[in-house]
Amino acid sequence: MSFLFRKNVNFFIYISHLILFFSCTIVAGGMLAPVDFLALQTIRRSLEDLPGSNYFASWDFSSDPCKFAGVYCRGNRVVALNLGDPRAGSPGLTGRINPAIGKLSALAEFTVVPGRVFGFLPQTLSQLKNLKFLAVSRNFISGQIPVTLGQLRGLRTLDLSFNLLTGRIPWSIGTLPELSNAILSHNRLTGPVPPFGSRILTRLDLKHNSLSGSLSPLSLPPSLQYLSISWNRLTGPLDRILSRLGRLSYLDLSMNMFTGRIPGIIFSFPISNLQLQRNLFSGPVQPVHFVTIPTVDLSFNQLSGEISPLFSTVENLYLNNNRFTGQVPGSFVDRILSGGLRIVYLQHNYLTGIRINPSAEIPRSSSLCLQYNCMVLPIETPCPLKAGKQKSRPAQQCRWRG
């Protein structure tokens, strides 16, 4: 009897859901597909507004679900679901993403605003064959990125940044042919960077993880315009890779263990901010033309040789904590005194001189640091505290470099 009773109860619950569905859609003049209606109900039960949020206030299932906040329909199907209030500073949601999300088979866009949503990403996301935009960032999503996301062959944007994701980036993500934005930064991802085969990938952001290993020469497509893989544990040379990425407008490879030469052609790319600091790059640096990149940071590497005068056209130049030798180019002095070079950090190298009049006045808008080189400082200038207090290198270090 108990089995029959439970079976009858479940049946009546199902029938009541259908009656409620038909009543609300008839009143509203629409006809949302029953599977979508029931999926929205299940998703709602797994999430709650954080204190101060009233996102779910409009989710009254006695009315038309297509008029709910964040629900967008085409015909009788849900095509976009934006969970949470998108206004900046809104407190967001808490709870879990219910696997019922996979029932919304017409869904092309799925987002969750920043909040305290936790748990794993449902494997059922792979059932959303029409999905083009997936963004669940700045929450507390944990576990691994589902390998099955590689089945979303039309996916264009994947943003899972600022979560607690662990494990490797699935190789299947790199095979997505339509992917144009991959943003997985600020997680706890490990292992190598998979090769990305999309010919239209423009943004790749993997910074602040624990990725390791080296990048293969063909792992990044020439279509990239934004590349940030800083704060990882990546190794190996990059000259063959970087030489192919001529469309870059932003590049940050800092805080890794990359080795080898920095290709001169990279300083001709249309980059606004070049961040290569705190790696193991070595050898001389020789731009092809005068560098027009506003900010260039090559500090804390093992770069050597003389400083190229072609860097004198940069606005903010960080060459400190390397192994540069010789005289500071005269063109640097002209640009510093005219205020064109605003920040010039050359401290902690092996430079032997700079032709500047001791009575010259450095513009207040400019900052020049020369200390801890192989020269008697011709002019006293303020340096950052991290440069230390010692003005010049010990003489024996300079003789050895010579």
DRENBAZA-600036 format. One record per residue: x, z negated, y of N, C-alpha, C, CB in turn; residue in one letter. Coordinates in steps of 0.2 Angstrom, whole numbers, plus 2048, in hexadecimal, padded with zeros to 3 digits. Glycine has a CB too. Example, Ala and Ser with C-alpha at 12.3 -4.5 7.8 and 13.67 -1.06 7.14 Angstrom:
# residues 2
8427D97E483E7D97EA8427D97F08397D37EAA 8407DD7F58447DC7FB8407D98008467E37FDS 
END
This chain:
# residues 402
8048007FA8008008008048008067FB7FA800M 80A7FC80680E7FC80C81180280E8147F680BS 81380680981680D80A81181180D819810803F 80B81180A80581580D8038138147FF815809L 80480D81580280A81C80780D82180280281CF 80E80C81F81380E82481281682581A80C821R 81181982081082182180B82282580F82481AK 80581F8257FF82082980181E8307F981D826N 80481983180681783880A81C83B809810838V 81081E83881482383A81082A83C81A825836N 80C82B83880883183980383183F803833833F 80082B8407FC82A84680082A84C7F8823845F 80682784C80B82785280C82E854811823850I 80E83284F81083985080A83C85381283D84AY 80483B8517FE83F8537FC83C85B7F883D84FI 7FD83685C7FC8338638018368687FD82C863S 80783786580C83B86A80A84286B81383B866H 80784586680584C8687FF84C86C80384F861L 7FA84786B7F48478707F78468777F084186DI 7FB8418787FE83F87E80184588180383987EL 80584987D80884F88080385488280D85287AF 7FE85687E7FA85B8807F68598867F585C87AF 7F48528867F085088C7F48518927EE84988BS 7FA84F8927FE84F8997FF85689B80484B898C 80185A8968028618987FC86589A806865892T 7F68638977F08678997EE8658A07EA865894I 7EF85E8A27EE85B8A87F285F8AD7EE8548A9V 7F885F8AC7FD8628B07FD86A8B18048608AEA 7F986D8AC7F98748AC7FE8778A97F88768B3G 8038748A68088778A280887689B80F8748A5G 80D87889780D87789081487788D80987D88CM 81787188E81E87088C81E87088482186988FL 82387388182387387A82386C87782A877878A 81F86A87281F86486F82686186D81B864869P 82A86586B83186286983586086F835868865V 83486387583786187B83485B87D837867880D 82E85A87D82A85488082C84E87C82285587FF 82C84F87582E84987183684787282D84A86AL 83A84C87384184B87484284787A845852874A 83F84988083F84588683D83E88583B84988CL 83883D88283683688083B83287D82F83687CQ 83E83587884383287484A83087884583686ET 84C83587C85183488185082F88685383B884I 84A82F88884882988D84982288A84182B890R 84782288484781B88184E81888084381B87AR 85381D88085A81B87F85E81988585E82087BS 85A81A88B85E81989285A81589685F820895L 85D81289B85A80E8A085D80F8A785980689EE 85980D8AC85C80D8B38608078B385780E8B8D 8668088B686A8028B98677FF8BF8728048BAL 8687F88C08657F58C68667F98CC8677EE8C6P 8617FB8D08627FE8D68608068D58697FE8D8G 85F8088CF85D80F8CD85680F8CC8628128C8S 8538158CE84C8168CC84B81D8C98478148D2N 85081F8C684F8268C484A8278BF8568288C0Y 8488238BB8438248B683C8228B88448208AFF 83B8218BF83581F8C18308258C183581D8C9A 83282B8C182E8318C082C8338B98318368C4S 8308308B482F8328AD82982E8AB8358308A9W 8238318AC81C82E8AA81A8348A581782D8B0D 81A83289F81883789A81183989981A835893F 80D83689E80683889E80583E8A38018328A0S 80B8408A680B8468AB80F84B8A880D8438B2S 8108508AC8148568AA81C8548AA81385C8AFD 81F8548A48268538A482B8578A882985389DP 82885D8A982C8628AD82D8608B48298698ADC 82985B8B68298588BD82D8528BE8228578C0K 8308508B883484A8B883B84B8BC8368488B1F 83D8468BF8448468C28498498BD8468408C5A 84D84E8BF8528508BB8508558B585684A8B8G 84A8568B484785B8AF8458618B28418578ABV 8488678AF84686D8B28448728AC84D8708B6Y 83F8758AD83C8798A783C8808A98358768A6C 83C8858A483A88C8A583588D89F8418908A4R 82F88F8A182A89089C82888989982C895897G 82888989382688388F82C87F88D82188488AN 83288088F83887D88D83D87A89283D882889R 84087589084587189584B87589584686A893V 84D87789B85387B89B85987889F85288289FV 8578728A285D86E8A685A8678A685E8718ADA 85F8628A485E85B8A48638588A885D85989DL 8628558AD8678518B186584A8B18678548B9N 8688468AD86683F8AC86983A8B286883C8A5L 8658378B68678338BB8678368C286E8318BAG 8678328C78678348CE86D8378D086482E8D2D 86D83D8D28748408D487783E8DB8738488D4P 87383A8DF8768388E587C8348E48708348E9R 8818358E98878318E888682A8E988C8348EEA 8898268E588881F8E688281C8E288781D8EDG 87E8208DF87981E8DB87B81A8D58748238D9S 8788158D387B8108CD87A8148C687780A8CDP 8768198C587681C8BF8728198B987D81D8BCG 87481A8B38708188AD8748148A886D81E8AAL 8718118A487580E89E87180F89887580689FT 87480E89287181088C87681588886A81288CG 87281988487681E88087282588087681C878R 87682A87F87383187F871832878879836881I 86A83287786783387186883A86E85F832872N 86983A86786A84086486484586486B83F85CP 85E84286785984786885A84C86D85384386AA 86084B87186285087686285787286884F879I 86485786C86585E86885F86186786885C862G 85985E86885286186785086686D84D85C866K 85486587385286987985687087885486587FL 85487487485887A87285987F87785587D86CS 85587F87C85588388285A88188784E885884A 85C87B88686087888C86787C88E86287088AL 86787D89486D88189787287C89B86B88789BA 86F87689D8738728A187186B89F8728738A9E 87686789E87586089D87A85B8A087585E895F 8788578A587D8528A887A84B8A887D8558AFT 87F8478A887D8408A988183D8AF87F83C8A3V 87E83A8B48818388BA8868328B887C8368C0V 88B8308BD88F82A8BB88B8248BB89482A8C1P 88C8208B688981A8B488C8168AF88281B8B3G 8888138AB88B80F8A588881189E8898088A6R 88781889E88581A89788B81A892883822898V 88A81788C88F81688788D81988189080E886F 89181887C89081B87589482287588981C874G 89382586F89682B86D89283187089782C866F 89583787189283D87288E83F86C897842875L 88884186C88484386688784986387D843868P 88784985D88985085988485585A88A84E852Q 87E85385C87985885C87985C86387285485DT 87E85A86787F85F86D88186686B88585C871L 88486686588686D86288087186188A86C85CS 87A86F86087487285F87187686586E86E85CQ 87487486B87287787187587E873873872877L 87388386F87788986F87788D87687488E86AK 87288B87A87188E88187588A88686A88F883N 87888588487B88088988188488D87E87A886L 88188389388688689788A88189C88488C89CK 88787B89D88A8768A188986F89E8878778A9F 88E86C89C88E86589989286189D890866892L 88F85C8A18938578A58918508A48938598ACA 89584C8A089384589F89A8418A1891843898V 89A8408A88A183D8AB89F8368AE8A48428B0S 8A58338AF8A482C8B289F8278AF8A382D8B9R 8A08278A889B8228A48A081E8A08968268A1N 89D81C89A8A18188958A181B88E89F811895F 8A182288E8A08268888A682588489F82D889I 8A682387D8AC8218798AC8268738AC81A877S 8B182586F8B18298698B582F86A8AA82A866G 8B48348668B883A8668B38408698BA83C85FQ 8B684586C8B284B86E8B084F8688B7850873I 8AA8508678A78538618AB85A8608A0854861P 8AD85B85A8B08628588AB8678598B3862851V 8A586585789F86A85789D86D85E899867854T 8A086A86489F86D86A8A287486B8A2868870L 8A68758668A987C8668A48818648AF87C861G 89E87F86189988485F89588686589488085AQ 89688386B89288587189688B87589287F876L 89589187289989687489789987B89889C86FR 89289787E89089988589289388A88989A885G 89588E88889788888C89C88A89289A882888L 89A88989889F88B89D8A28858A189B88F8A3R 89F8808A18A287A8A48A187489F89E8788ABT 8A787089E8A786A89A8AA86589E8AA86C893L 8A78608A08A985A8A48A88548A08A685A8ABD 8AD85189D8AC84A89A8B184589D8AD84B892L 8B38468A38B88428A78B683B8A88BA8458ADS 8BB8378A98B98308AA8B582C8A58B682F8B2F 8B782C89F8B382989A8B88258968AF82E895N 8B782488F8BB82088B8BC8248858B8819889L 8BC82B8858BD82F87F8C482E87C8BC836881L 8C582E8768CB82E8728CC83486D8CB82786ET 8D283486A8D38398658D583F8688CD83A861G 8D68458658D884B8678D384F86A8DC84F861R 8D585486F8D18598718D085E86C8D485C878I 8CA85F8698C98648648CB86B8658C1864862P 8CF86E8608D18748618CB8798638D587785BW 8C58778608C087C8618BE87C8698BA87985DS 8BF87786D8BE8788748C287D8778BF871877I 8C887E8758CC8848788CA88B8768D3883876G 8C588B8718C389286F8BD8948728C2892867T 8BA8908768B389287A8B589787E8B188B87EL 8B289D87D8B38A38818B18A38888B18A987DP 8AC8A088A8A98A08918AB89A8958A18A0890E 8AF8968928B18908968B589189C8B588B891L 8B288F8A28B68908A88B88898AB8B18938ADS 8B58838AA8B787D8AC8B88788A68B287A8B2N 8BE8758A58BE8708A08C286A8A38C387389AA 8BE8658A48C085F8A88BF8598A38BB85E8AEI 8C58578A08C585189B8C984B89E8C7854894L 8CB84B8A48CF8468A78CD83F8A78D18488AES 8D283A8A78D08338A78CC8318A18CC8328AEH 8CF83289B8CD8308958D382D8918C9835891N 8D282C88B8D882A8878D982F8818D6823884R 8D98358838DA83A87E8E283B87C8D8841881L 8E383C8768EA83D8738EB8438708EB83786ET 8F184486E8F384B86A8F585086F8ED84C866G 8F585686C8F785C8708F285F8748FB86186CP 8F48638798EF86787D8ED86D8798F1869884V 8E786F8778E68758738E687B8778DE874870P 8E88818748E88878788E188987A8EB88D874P 8E088B8808DA88D8838DA8958848D988A88AF 8D58978808D589F8808D08A28848D28A1879G 8CC89E8888C78A188D8CB8A58928C389C890S 8C98AB8938CC8AF8998C98AE8A08CB8B7897R 8C48AA8A08C18A88A78C28A18A88BA8AA8A7I 8C789D8A58C88968A68CB8968AD8CC8938A0L 8C88928B28CB8918B88CD88A8BA8C68948BDT 8CA8858B68CC87E8B88CD87B8B18C687B8BCR 8D38788B18D58738AB8D886D8AD8DA8778A6L 8D48688AC8D68618AF8D685C8A98D185E8B4D 8DC85A8A78DE8568A18E28508A38E185989CL 8E284E8AA8E68498AC8E48428AA8E78498B4K 8E983D8AA8E78368A88E48368A18E28338ADH 8E883889C8E78378958ED8358928E483D892N 8EE83688B8F48348888F683A8848F482E884S 8F58408868F78468838FE8478828F484C886L 90084A87C90784B87B90985287890A845876S 90F85387691185987491385E87990C85C86FG 91486487791686987C91186F87C91D86D87AS 91187388290C87888390F87F88090A87988AL 90B88287C90E88987A90D88E88090A88B874S 91189388091289888590B89B88791689D884P 90789C88290089F8838FA89A8838FF8A487EL 8FC8948848F688F8838F288E8898F9888882S 8F489188F8F08918958EF8988988F388D89BL 8E989A8998E78A189B8E98A28A38E08A289AP 8EB8A88A48ED8AA8AB8E78A98B08EF8B18ABP 8E18A88AE8DC8A88B38DB8A18B68D58A98AFS 8DF89C8B48DF8958B78E18958BE8E48918B3L 8DD8918C28DE8908C98DF8898CA8D78938CDQ 8DD8858C68DE87D8C78E087B8C08D787A8C9Y 8E68788C18E98758BB8EC86E8BC8EF8798B8L 8E98698B98EC8628BA8EC85F8B38E785E8BES 8F285D8B18F485A8AA8F88548AB8F685F8A5I 8F88518B18FC84B8B38FB8458AF8FC84A8BBS 8FF8408AF8FE83A8AC8FD83B8A58F98368B0W 90183E8A190183F89A90883E8978FE846898N 90984089190F83F88E91284688B90F83A888R 91084B88F91285288D91985488E90D857891L 91C858889923859889924861889927856884T 92B86388992D86A88892D86E88F92886D884G 93087488E93187889492A87B89693687D893P 92A87E89C92488189F9258878A292087C8A3L 92B8898A392D88F8A79298968A59348918A7D 92889789E92489D89C91D89C89D92689E894R 91A89689D91389589E9128968A591188E89BI 9158928AA9148928B19158998B491888D8B4L 91989D8B191A8A48B49148A88B39208A78B1S 9108A78AF90A8AB8AD9048A98B19088AA8A6R 9048A38B58FE8A08B88FE8A18C08FE8998B7L 8FE8A88C18FF8AA8C88F98A98CD9018B18C9G 8F38A78CA8ED8A68CE8EC89E8D08E78A88CAR 8F189A8CE8F08938CF8F08918D78F688F8CCL 8EB88D8D88EA88B8DF8EC8838DF8E488C8E2S 8EC8808DA8EE8798D98F18778D28E78748DAY 8F78748D38FB8728CD8FD86B8CD9008788CCL 8FC8678C88FE8608C890085F8C08F985B8CAD 90785F8BF90A85E8B990E8578B990F8638B7L 90D8538BE91184D8BF9108488B990F84A8C5S 9148438B991483E8B49148408AD90E8398B6M 9188448AB9198478A49208468A291684E8A3N 92284A89D92984B89B92B85289A92A846895M 92985689F92A85D89E93285E8A09268618A3F 93586389C93C86589D93D86C89F93F863897T 94386E8A09458748A29458768A994187989EG 94587D8AB94587F8B293E8808B59498868B2R 93E87F8BB9388818BF9398888C193787C8C5I 93488D8BF9358948C19348958C89308988BDP 9388998CB93889A8D293289D8D593E89E8D5G 92F8A18D09298A58D29238A08D49278AA8CCI 92389A8D191D8968D291C8948D991E88F8CDI 9228948DD9218928E491E8988E89288908E7F 91D89D8E59198A38E89128A38E791C8A98E6S 90F89F8E290889E8E190489C8E790789A8DAF 8FE89D8E78FA89B8EC8F78948EC8F389F8EDP 8FC88F8EB8FB8888E98FB8848F09008858E4I 8F687F8F08F687B8F68FA8758F58EF87A8F8S 8FA8738EF8FD86C8ED90186D8E68F88668EDN 90886C8E690C86D8E090F8678DE9118738E1L 90C8648D990E85D8D791285E8D09088598D6Q 91985D8D091D85E8CA9218578C99218648CAL 9208528CD92484C8CD9248488C79228488D3Q 9298448C692A8408C09298438B992483A8C1R 92E8488B992F84C8B293684C8B192C8538B2N 9388508AC93F8518AB9418588AC94084F8A3L 93F85B8B19418628B39488628B593C8658B9F 94C8678B49538678B595586E8B89578658AFS 95B86E8BA95E8748BD95D8758C495C87A8B9G 95F87B8C795E87D8CE95787F8CF9638828D0P 95487F8D594E8818D794F8868DC94987B8D9V 94C88C8DA94E8928DF9478968E09538978DCQ 9448958E593E8998E793F8A08E893A8968EDP 93B8A48E793C8AB8E893B8AD8F09378B08E4V 9368AA8F39358AB8FA9348A48FE92F8AF8FBH 9348A490493289E90892C89B9059328A0910F 92C89590492789190192188F90692988B8FDV 91B89290591689090A91188B90791289790BT 91288890190E8838FE90F87D9039108818F7I 90987A90590A87490A90D86E90790387290CP 90C86C90190F8668FE9128688F89098618FDT 9198668F791D8688F19208618EF92286D8F2V 91E85F8E99218588E792585A8E091C8538E6D 92C8598E193085A8DB9348548DA9358608DCL 93284E8DC9368488DC9378468D59338438E1S 93C8418D493D83E8CE93D8438C89378398CCF 9428478C894384C8C394B84C8C29418538C4N 94E8518BF9558528BE9578588C19578518B7Q 95485A8C79568618CA95D8608CD9518638CFL 9608668CD9678668D096986C8D496C8658CAS 96F86C8D69718728DB96F8718E296E8788D8G 9708768E696F8758ED9678768EE97387A8F1E 9658738F495E8748F695D87A8F995C86E8FBI 95887E8F79578858FA9548849019538898F5S 95788890695488890C94D88B90C95888D911P 94B88E90794489190793F88C906943896901L 94188590593C88090593B87D90D93F87A901F 93E88091193D87D91893687F91B94388091DS 93388391892C88591B92688191892A88C91AT 92887C91492387791192287291692687490AV 91C86F91691A86A91A91C86391891286A91CE 91A86291191C85B90E92085D90891685790DN 92785B90892B85C90392E856900931861906L 92E8558FA93084F8F69358528F192B84B8F3Y 93C8518F39418538EE94584D8EC9468588F1L 9438478EE9478418EC94883F8E594483B8F0N 94D83B8E394E8398DD94F83F8D89488358DAN 9548438DA9568498D695E8498D695384F8D8N 96184E8D596884F8D496B8558D996B8508CDR 9678568DE96985B8E39708598E796385C8E8F 97485E8E897A85E8EB97B8628F198085F8E6T 9808628F49828668FA97F86490198086D8F9G 97F86890697C86790C97486890C98086B912Q 97186491196A86691296A86C916966860916V 96687191496687791896487692096187C915P 96887A92496687A92B95F87B92D96B87E92FG 95C87F92995588192B95187B92A953887927S 95287692694F87092694F86C92C95186C920F 95586C92F95586893595186B93B95D868938V 95187293B94D87594194687393F94E87C940D 94387493993C87393893A86B93993B875931R 93F86793793E85F93893D85E93F94385B935I 94286094494185F94B93C86294E94886194EL 93986794C93386B94F92D86894C93487294DS 92D86394792786094592486593F92285F94AG 92786A93D92486E93892486B931927875938G 92A86893092B86492992985D92B932864927L 92385B92892085492A92384F925919854929R 92485091F92784B91A92D84F917922848915I 93384C91793984F91393C84991093E852918V 93B84890A93E84290694484590293983F902Y 94A8439049508469009548408FD95484A905L 95183A8FE9558348FB9578358F495182E8FDQ 95C8318F295E8308EB95F8378E895882D8E7H 96483B8EB9678418E996F8408E99648478ECN 9728468EA9798468EB97B84A8F097D8488E4Y 97784A8F597884F8FB97E84C8FF97284F900L 98285190298884F90598884F90D98E853903T 98285291098285291797C85691A98885591AG 97B85592097585892497885992B96F854923I 97785F92E97A86093497485F93997C868935R 97485893C96F85694097285294596985393DI 97185394C97484F951971848951972852958N 97684395097483C95096F83995597A837950P 96F83D95B96B83B96096483F96096E83C967S 96384395B95D84795A95784295995D84C955A 95184495C94B84095B94784395694883F962E 94584095094184294B93984194E94183F944I 93584694E92E84595092B84094C92B84C950P 92683D95092383794D91E83A94791E834952R 91D84094791884394291C84593C915849944S 92384493C92784693692B84093392D84B939S 92C84092D93083B92993583E92592B837925S 93B83C92794183E923945838920946842928L 94683991994A834916950837912946830911C 95683491495C83791196183290E960839917L 95E82C90D96382690B96482790396082090CQ 96A82490196C8248FA96E82B8F89678218F5Y 97282E8FC9758348FB97D8348FC97383A8FFN 9818398FB9888398FC98A83A90398B83D8F7C 98783790898983890F98883291398483E912M 98B83291998A82D91E98482F92299082B922V 97F82B92297982E92597A82F92D973828924L 97983592F97A83793697583493B97B83E937P 96F83293896A83093C96682B93896583693EI 96382693B95F82093795882293896081993BE 95582393294E82593194A82092D94D82C92FT 94481F92E94081A92993F81E92293A81892CP 94081A91D93F81C91693A81891394581C912C 93681A90E93281690A93581090792E81A905P 93280B9059358059039388068FC9307FF902L 93580B8F893880C8F193F8108F19338118EEK 9418128F79478158F894D8108F79488198FEA 94B8098F89508048F89548038FF9558068F3G 9597FF8FF95C7FD90596380090695C7F6906K 96680390096C80590096D80C90496F8068F9Q 97180D90997181390D974819909974812913K 97A81890697E81D90397F81B8FC98481F907S 9808218F89828208F198A81D8F09828268EDR 98B8198EB9928178EA99781D8E99938138E3P 99C81C8EC9A18228ED9A38258E69A88208F0A 9A38208E19A58238DA9A08288D79A781D8D6Q 99A8268D999582B8D69958328DA98E8288D8Q 9978328E09988388E499E83C8E29988378EBC 9A38398E09A983C8DD9A883F8D79AF8378DDR 9A483C8D39A283E8CC99E8448CD99F8398C8W 9998448D199584A8D29998508D598F8498D7R 99E84F8D99A28548DC9A68578D69A68518E1G 
END
